[in-house]
Amino acid sequence: MVSLTVSFQYNKLRGRIKEMCATNEEFAKRMGLSSAVISLKLNNKSQWTQSEIYKAVEVLQIESADVPAYFFTPEV
């Protein structure tokens, strides 16, 4: 079985976090996660779950059509 690891670029997400929550710590608090967990996710050390993406979309007021641009832009 072949394992495929894809890294994603979260620059747009980082910008939205800053715009809506000011800090990663505040975003983490609103998400119900630790700032360490958020850091791992934004640095591709841990993957986002579907429920975390759903919660982040609510917290950051991201339109459904824009979700791929925030969470699924591959690193090049």
C-alpha positions in Angstrom: 0.0 0.0 0.0 1.3 3.4 -1.0 1.0 6.3 1.5 0.5 9.7 0.0 1.4 12.7 2.1 0.3 16.1 0.8 1.3 19.3 2.4 -1.0 22.3 2.2 -0.3 26.0 2.2 -2.2 28.0 4.8 -1.2 31.6 4.1 -4.8 32.6 3.3 -6.0 30.8 6.5 -3.4 32.5 8.6 -4.5 35.9 7.2 -8.1 35.2 8.0 -7.2 34.1 11.5 -5.4 37.4 12.1 -8.3 39.3 10.6 -11.0 37.6 12.6 -9.3 36.6 15.8 -6.1 38.7 16.0 -4.0 35.8 17.3 -3.6 32.1 16.9 -4.2 31.8 20.6 -7.6 33.5 20.4 -8.4 31.3 17.4 -7.4 28.2 19.3 -9.6 29.3 22.2 -12.6 29.8 19.9 -11.9 26.4 18.3 -11.7 24.6 21.7 -8.1 23.5 20.9 -4.7 24.4 22.3 -2.5 26.9 20.5 0.1 24.1 20.2 -2.4 22.0 18.2 -3.3 25.0 16.0 0.4 25.5 15.4 0.9 21.9 14.4 -2.0 22.1 11.9 -0.8 25.4 10.4 2.7 23.9 9.9 1.5 20.6 8.3 2.6 18.5 11.3 -1.0 17.4 12.0 -4.0 17.2 9.6 -7.3 19.0 10.1 -10.3 16.8 10.7 -13.6 17.4 9.0 -15.2 18.6 12.2 -12.3 21.0 12.8 -12.6 22.5 9.3 -16.3 22.8 9.9 -15.8 24.6 13.2 -13.0 26.9 11.7 -15.4 27.9 8.8 -17.9 29.0 11.4 -15.4 30.8 13.7 -13.8 32.6 10.7 -17.0 33.2 8.8 -15.7 31.6 5.6 -18.1 31.0 2.8 -18.6 27.4 1.8 -17.3 28.0 -1.8 -14.1 29.4 -0.4 -13.2 26.5 1.9 -10.8 24.8 -0.7 -8.8 28.0 -1.0 -8.3 28.1 2.8 -7.7 24.4 3.5 -6.8 22.6 0.3 -4.2 24.7 -1.6 -1.2 22.3 -2.1 2.3 23.5 -1.3 4.5 23.8 -4.4 
